[in-house]
Amino acid sequence: MIDRLLFMLKGSKQIMIKLVGFYVLQAFLIIGQAISLASLLTNLWAGHSLASEWGWLVGFISCFIGRHIINWLDTVLLDNYARKTAQHLRQELLVKLFKLGPQLVQQQGTGNIVTLTLDGISEVENYINLLFSKFVSMMIIPVMLLIVCFWLDWISGLVMLLVYPLIILFMIILGYAAKAKADRQYANFQVLSNHFIDSLRGIDTLKYFGLSKRYSKSIFRSSERFRKSTMSVIRVAMLSTFALDFFTTLSIAVLAVFLGLRLIEGHLLLFPALGILILAPEYFMPIRNFANDYHATLNGKNSFHAVERILQEEVPPEPHVNLKKWQADSKLELNDVEFQYEHGSQLAPVNINLHGFQKVGIVGMSGAGKTTLINLLGGFLHPISGTIKIQGQTVKTLNIEDWQKQIIYIPQDPYIFDDTLRNNICFYTPDVSQEQIDKAIEMMGLTSLVAELPDGLDTMIGKGHRQLSGGQAQRIALARAFLDQSRRILILDEPTAHLDIETELELKERMIPIMKEHLVLFATHRLHWMRQMDYIIVMRHGKIIEQGTYDQLMAKPGYFTDLVFDRSKGED
């Protein structure tokens, strides 16, 4: 039940030492509080006046106040530690996410990553806060109180000692049951969050195709599974809390009866009986608090382990190579490069030779492996085997800073930042002149868009603001590329997949000039682009089955000619 990973956090040993000191002091104050109150009551029972016992009364009040001051101080200390640790974990997680790139997001799901980064870290903070305090208090306070109880009356101390392990055993059994149910709840929540985020991102598509009701039913089923697993956790938590409270209360009641009988029979004096009776609830309090809050920490524990798994993910080392700006004589070779996803699909060993300012088309049906190859060439994915030779230097991956600084990436859904149109266009080049911006706007056909916006280039666009069509988003992405002439690698992954043919042909005229003096990697299933390509790579089922110029591929019957003349023969 105790999470060892928790005690491997930075600063955990120091905070543990401080907490031990606080709880030792708190235990002494609890003992002082009990001794003072027992002495006061014993002396009053013996007929002493309250005025004569003011010293015990002051002692009791002082211990009571001191105890709560110590409790407040350790709460503040732990709150600060938990908050700083959570902030540090969030920073580490974000850094790791950017290092691992899209591969991790594909594995984990967008919804899960978003939930983990936002709500998950907050749950981890609560988990650290609760578990540290409850664990240390459970280890310190009962032991010290038990020693005092043995000093007051060894028989009562022995009874209390024998009862404690039974409660711990009961707590462990229920804890494991709760953990199993909490794990299922967390898994269902991950499915639900991914499903919900995907539905929000694709709400337009779902609405247009009349699939919103069907998709909402799917989300409802996921939410029902999450609700049922949550209710199952709550039932176990309520049962365990009730049972533990019942057993501890029963133990205290039995002890009180036992003390009363021994007191009546004259086997025990009033002072030790009162002292033990006052200490007994304090003796069981830490384990009751731990058990009651344990269920509240389970989501935090799952989130913490999820964060740690991501932080432990190995990042392939970035090759220490210095690359020059891509030139007409630059070369890139892939030799037996292979990649495989966790779910099983793979990219068979590929061999490609690229050089200079080529326009390279990558074609194939959906699922052929085009995007995987694009991501490998961009350095977003890391090969599991093979070698890469770039500008005469041999490397294992293209995750090279000097390489990625030269890349302009345009996917089928370019990301539009929640910012002004100006800042979106100047994303790569924030220092360009207004004249250059105007030229880019004119070249990419954005003049009409700027004219219809209320604040022109300073109009806010993106999520929550002015929405853009797919064609407008692509024009903004192309304007970014047009403004940044320093980046010579242009990667396009199905940039026109969602556009109608009229919009695509219009954009085609604007894209071709940008491709000059660039190494262009153009993945698409729109074959009319291939006439403008210098070299074509044909993919099927994760393999390169043909490659060559357009004329070379058309000169001999093959899969490419099948795609050109009869698209229906293509396979998904």
NORTA-V6706 format. One record per backbone hydrogen bond with DSSP energy under -1.0 kcal/mol. CO is the residue of the C=O (numbers start at 1). NH is the residue of the N-H. If there is no record, write none. Layout:
co->(CO:CO)
nh->(NH:NH)
This chain:
co->(4:5:9:11:12:13:14:15:16:17:18:19:20:21:22:23:24:25:26:27:28:29:30:31:32:33:34:35:36:37:38:39:40:41:42:43:44:53:54:55:56:57:58:59:60:61:62:63:64:65:66:67:68:69:70:71:72:73:74:75:76:77:78:79:80:81:82:83:84:85:86:87:88:89:90:91:92:93:94:95:96:97:101:102:103:104:105:109:110:111:112:113:114:115:119:120:121:122:123:124:125:126:127:128:129:130:131:132:133:134:135:136:137:140:141:142:143:144:145:146:147:148:149:153:154:155:156:157:158:159:160:163:164:165:166:167:168:169:170:171:172:173:174:175:176:177:178:179:180:181:182:183:184:185:186:187:188:189:190:191:192:193:194:195:196:197:198:200:202:203:204:205:206:207:211:212:213:214:215:216:217:218:219:220:221:222:223:224:225:226:227:228:229:230:231:232:233:234:235:236:237:238:239:240:241:242:243:244:245:246:247:248:249:250:251:252:253:254:255:256:257:258:259:260:261:262:262:269:270:271:272:273:274:275:276:279:280:281:284:285:286:287:288:289:290:297:298:299:300:301:302:303:304:305:306:307:308:310:319:327:330:331:332:333:334:335:337:338:338:339:341:345:347:350:352:354:356:358:359:359:360:361:362:363:365:368:369:370:371:372:373:374:375:375:385:387:388:389:390:393:395:398:400:401:403:406:408:410:417:419:420:421:422:429:433:434:435:436:437:438:439:440:441:446:447:448:453:455:456:457:459:460:462:466:469:470:471:472:473:474:475:476:477:478:479:480:483:488:489:490:491:492:494:496:500:501:502:503:504:505:507:508:511:513:515:519:520:521:522:523:526:527:529:530:535:536:537:538:538:540:542:543:546:548:549:550:551:558:559:560:561:562:566:567)
nh->(7:8:12:15:16:17:18:19:20:21:22:23:24:25:26:27:28:29:30:31:32:33:34:35:36:37:38:39:40:41:42:43:44:45:46:48:47:57:58:59:60:61:62:63:64:65:66:67:68:69:70:71:72:73:74:75:76:77:78:79:80:81:82:83:84:85:86:87:88:89:90:91:92:93:94:95:96:97:98:99:100:101:105:106:107:108:109:113:114:115:116:117:118:120:123:124:125:126:127:128:129:130:131:132:133:134:135:136:137:138:139:140:141:144:145:146:147:148:149:150:151:152:153:157:158:159:160:161:162:163:164:167:168:169:170:171:172:173:174:175:176:177:178:179:180:181:182:183:184:185:186:187:188:189:190:191:192:193:194:195:196:197:198:199:200:201:202:203:206:207:208:209:211:210:215:216:217:218:219:220:221:222:223:224:225:226:227:228:229:230:231:232:233:234:235:236:237:238:239:240:241:242:243:244:245:246:247:248:249:250:251:252:253:254:255:256:257:258:259:260:261:262:263:264:265:267:268:273:274:275:276:277:278:279:280:283:284:285:288:289:290:291:292:293:294:301:302:303:304:305:306:307:308:309:310:311:312:313:321:330:356:391:354:389:352:387:350:384:385:347:344:341:339:337:334:332:358:520:534:535:522:537:524:539:368:542:373:374:375:376:377:378:380:381:338:335:395:333:393:390:388:400:404:405:406:489:491:493:419:461:424:425:426:432:437:438:439:440:441:442:443:444:446:450:451:452:456:458:459:422:421:466:465:462:473:474:475:476:477:478:479:480:481:482:483:484:485:519:408:521:410:523:497:499:504:505:506:507:508:509:511:512:515:516:518:490:360:492:362:494:529:530:532:533:361:548:363:545:546:543:348:540:538:536:553:554:555:562:563:564:565:566:569:570)
